[in-house]
Amino acid sequence: MLPHDLPPHTTVYGYFPKWQRKGIWEQIHDQLRSQIRQGQGREINSTVAIADSQSVKTREKRVRSAVLIVAKKLKGANAI
């Protein structure tokens, strides 16, 4: 459900994929982030990146599980 101050959902959902394809959402995000960082007296571009190793392990496990499921389905399809 969209807030009442936005246009009808058909209009919003019509523009969203177009703007996403053209990279407009990324530009808006980058501009807002720059303005917020500058307003906080920080450098516009971040110099730090954080990788959560627990998330990486979880992601790898899901990918392996998905590959095994697909492999089993393919093997079953060949048996028919």
N, C-alpha and C positions, 0 to 999 in steps of 0.2 A: 504494500500500500504506500502510495506517495503522499507527501505533505500537500495540503490543500492550496498552498501558494505556488505550486508548480503547474505547468500546463497539463492537459490530459495525458494519461499514460501512453497512449498511442504515439503522441508527439515526442515524448521523452524517449521512449524505447526506439523510435524511428531514428532519432539523432545519435543515440548512444553508440551503436555499432559503427556508424560512419565516423564519428569523432574518435573512437578507439582505433580504427584502421588508420586514420590520418595522423595519429599521435597527439591529438589535441588534449586528451585527458592527461597524458604524461607531461605536456608543456604546462598545463594548468597546475598540476601537482608540483613540478619543479619551481615554478614561479612563486607559488604560495609558500613552499618550503624556504626558498631564498628570502622572502619578505619576513617570515617569522624568525629565521635565524638572525637576520640583520637587526630586527627589532629587539632581539635578546642580547645584542652586542656580540654575537658570535660570528665566526667566518661563514661566508655564504655557502661554501662547499665543505662538506664533512671530510675529515681526514682519518676517521676511525671506522672500522668495520668489525662487527661481532658475528662469529659463527657459533651457533649452539650445537655442540657435537651430539647431544642427545636427539635433537631433531633430525640430524643427518642420519643417525643410526635407524631411527624409526622409519624414515623415508626409504632407506635402502631395504629394510625388511619388507615394507609394503610392495615395493617394486618386485623383489624376488618372489613374493607370494603371488602377485599378479601374473608373473611369467610362468610360474608352475601351474597355475589354474588354466591359463591359455594352452600350455603344452599338453596338459591332461585332456582338455577338450579336443585338441587337434588329434591326439593319439586315439581318442575314442571315435572320432569321425572317420579315421582311416580304417578302423576295425569293421565298420558297417559294410 
